[in-house]
Amino acid sequence: MGFSYFFDTSANQLHIQLTDAASFFSMKRSFSIPFEHIVLPIIAKPEAAQRVFLGFHFGTRIPGVFNAGTFYSLDMPSNMRKTFIYMRRPHRTIQINTKNEDYKRLILEVPNDFMDLEEEANRLTQLIEKSQ
C-alpha cells in the first residue's frame, strides 16, 4: 500500500509513516498528530474523497488512479483547506479532521482490504475518546 497509520495510545498521537516509494509520490515521509488535535468522529467513506481535486497540490495526482500528497482546496471563498491525501480507491478511505494543525484533514485509504470501513472508523474514534 505504501503507508501505514498507527494510533499510539501511550503517547496519545496518530503516526503516519510512508515507505520510500510512497514518500516520493506524496513528498512527505512521516508525521504525527496529537489526539487532542483530532476532531471526532473519524469518517468512513468521506464525500471529500469522491470529489475531483483540481486545486493546487504538492505530490502526485493521476485522475481516477492515484492521489498522494498535500492538496489545497477552497471550501468557501477565502477559506483555503490544506489536506493530506493518500488513496487509490476513494471508496476505501477514512477522513480524519484536525484542529490546530497544519493539515485540516487527512484522507487515507485503509490499507487492509478485509477491514470494514465503518468498524475501523468507529474503532479509531473510540480509541481516541478513551485516551482523552
Secondary structure as GFF3:
##gff-version 3
##sequence-region A 1 132
A	DSSP	beta_strand	3	8	.	.	.	ID=ss1
A	DSSP	beta_strand	13	18	.	.	.	ID=ss2
A	DSSP	alpha_helix	20	26	.	.	.	ID=ss3
A	DSSP	beta_strand	30	34	.	.	.	ID=ss4
A	DSSP	three_ten_helix	35	37	.	.	.	ID=ss5
A	DSSP	beta_strand	38	44	.	.	.	ID=ss6
A	DSSP	alpha_helix	47	50	.	.	.	ID=ss7
A	DSSP	beta_strand	57	62	.	.	.	ID=ss8
A	DSSP	beta_strand	66	76	.	.	.	ID=ss9
A	DSSP	beta_strand	79	87	.	.	.	ID=ss10
A	DSSP	three_ten_helix	90	92	.	.	.	ID=ss11
A	DSSP	beta_strand	93	98	.	.	.	ID=ss12
A	DSSP	beta_strand	105	109	.	.	.	ID=ss13
A	DSSP	alpha_helix	117	131	.	.	.	ID=ss14
###
